[in-house]
């Protein structure tokens, strides 16, 4: 009889620990997913910023070229 009670208590305790671990895993997965999303957003922001800088550089290069042509005509 005592063995049955002890086994039942041990089983209940182990099931409780299992449930706690499963909850912790779910929470960690949510944190990891949130972090991964923030990292991806950061990379996307950096990509868009780099693209804008490249477009500005290209426009500046075109403008300098036009000014060089005008200066050459004036000389």
HUPE-V332922 format. One record per residue. N is the residue number from 1. RES is the residue in one letter. D_FIRST is the distance of its C-alpha to the first C-alpha in Angstrom with 1 decimal. Layout:
BEGIN
n=N res=RES d_first=D_FIRST
n=N res=RES d_first=D_FIRST
END
This chain:
BEGIN
n=1 res=X d_first=0.0
n=2 res=X d_first=3.8
n=3 res=X d_first=5.4
n=4 res=X d_first=5.2
n=5 res=X d_first=6.5
n=6 res=X d_first=8.7
n=7 res=X d_first=9.9
n=8 res=X d_first=10.7
n=9 res=X d_first=12.5
n=10 res=X d_first=14.2
n=11 res=X d_first=15.3
n=12 res=X d_first=16.6
n=13 res=X d_first=18.4
n=14 res=X d_first=19.9
n=15 res=X d_first=21.1
n=16 res=X d_first=22.7
n=17 res=X d_first=24.4
n=18 res=X d_first=25.6
n=19 res=X d_first=27.1
n=20 res=X d_first=28.8
n=21 res=X d_first=30.3
n=22 res=X d_first=31.5
n=23 res=X d_first=33.2
n=24 res=X d_first=34.8
n=25 res=X d_first=36.1
n=26 res=X d_first=37.6
n=27 res=X d_first=39.3
n=28 res=X d_first=40.7
n=29 res=X d_first=42.0
n=30 res=X d_first=43.8
n=31 res=X d_first=45.3
n=32 res=X d_first=46.4
n=33 res=X d_first=48.0
n=34 res=X d_first=49.8
n=35 res=X d_first=51.1
n=36 res=X d_first=52.3
n=37 res=X d_first=54.1
n=38 res=X d_first=55.8
n=39 res=X d_first=56.9
n=40 res=X d_first=58.3
n=41 res=X d_first=60.1
n=42 res=X d_first=61.6
n=43 res=X d_first=62.8
n=44 res=X d_first=64.3
n=45 res=X d_first=66.1
n=46 res=X d_first=67.4
n=47 res=X d_first=68.6
n=48 res=X d_first=70.4
n=49 res=X d_first=72.0
n=50 res=X d_first=73.2
n=51 res=X d_first=74.6
n=52 res=X d_first=76.5
n=53 res=X d_first=77.9
n=54 res=X d_first=79.1
n=55 res=X d_first=80.8
n=56 res=X d_first=82.5
n=57 res=X d_first=83.6
n=58 res=X d_first=85.0
n=59 res=X d_first=86.9
n=60 res=X d_first=88.3
n=61 res=X d_first=89.5
n=62 res=X d_first=91.2
n=63 res=X d_first=92.9
n=64 res=X d_first=94.1
n=65 res=X d_first=95.5
n=66 res=X d_first=97.4
n=67 res=X d_first=98.7
n=68 res=X d_first=99.9
n=69 res=X d_first=101.8
n=70 res=X d_first=103.5
n=71 res=X d_first=104.3
n=72 res=X d_first=105.8
n=73 res=X d_first=108.0
n=74 res=X d_first=109.2
n=75 res=X d_first=110.3
END
